[in-house]
């Protein structure tokens, strides 16, 4: 039970580290294009799913560059 909890915390932390620069870029692009009706956001569910796939490549298959440049 503890292992599942800590693995989820690790994945969420890694997800936030990888998603933050992208989210900031999307916010800057929105500020430049004020004609858009709604504020733009990243798809967090999809990003979390991609983070899990990246972790498999990083830790199990030891494909660091290929896992990060997906």
URHU-V494491 format. One record per residue. N is the residue number from 1. RES is the residue in one small letter. PHI is phi in whole degrees, 0 to 359 (none if undefined). PSI is psi as a letter, one per 30 degrees, with the letter a starting at -180 (* if undefined). OMEGA is omega in whole degrees, -180 to 180 (* if undefined). Layout:
N_RES_PHI_PSI_OMEGA / N_RES_PHI_PSI_OMEGA
This chain:
1_x_none_e_179 / 2_x_295_e_-179 / 3_x_297_e_178 / 4_x_297_e_180 / 5_x_297_e_-177 / 6_x_291_e_177 / 7_x_292_e_178 / 8_x_293_e_178 / 9_x_297_e_179 / 10_x_297_e_-180 / 11_x_297_e_-180 / 12_x_295_e_177 / 13_x_294_e_179 / 14_x_294_e_177 / 15_x_301_e_-180 / 16_x_296_e_179 / 17_x_295_e_-179 / 18_x_280_e_-175 / 19_x_275_f_-175 / 20_x_302_e_-180 / 21_x_298_e_179 / 22_x_293_e_180 / 23_x_297_e_177 / 24_x_296_e_178 / 25_x_296_e_179 / 26_x_296_e_179 / 27_x_296_e_179 / 28_x_295_e_178 / 29_x_296_e_178 / 30_x_294_e_179 / 31_x_298_e_-180 / 32_x_285_f_-178 / 33_x_247_i_-178 / 34_x_291_f_-179 / 35_x_289_f_179 / 36_x_292_k_-175 / 37_x_285_e_-177 / 38_x_241_k_178 / 39_x_294_k_-178 / 40_x_272_k_179 / 41_x_223_l_173 / 42_x_276_l_177 / 43_x_276_j_-174 / 44_x_292_e_180 / 45_x_294_e_179 / 46_x_294_e_180 / 47_x_295_e_178 / 48_x_294_e_177 / 49_x_297_e_179 / 50_x_293_e_178 / 51_x_297_e_178 / 52_x_297_e_178 / 53_x_294_e_178 / 54_x_297_e_-180 / 55_x_298_e_178 / 56_x_298_e_178 / 57_x_295_e_-178 / 58_x_290_e_-169 / 59_x_265_e_-177 / 60_x_269_e_-175 / 61_x_262_f_179 / 62_x_57_h_177 / 63_x_255_i_-170 / 64_x_293_e_-178 / 65_x_295_e_-179 / 66_x_292_e_-180 / 67_x_291_e_-178 / 68_x_278_f_179 / 69_x_254_g_168 / 70_x_359_*_*
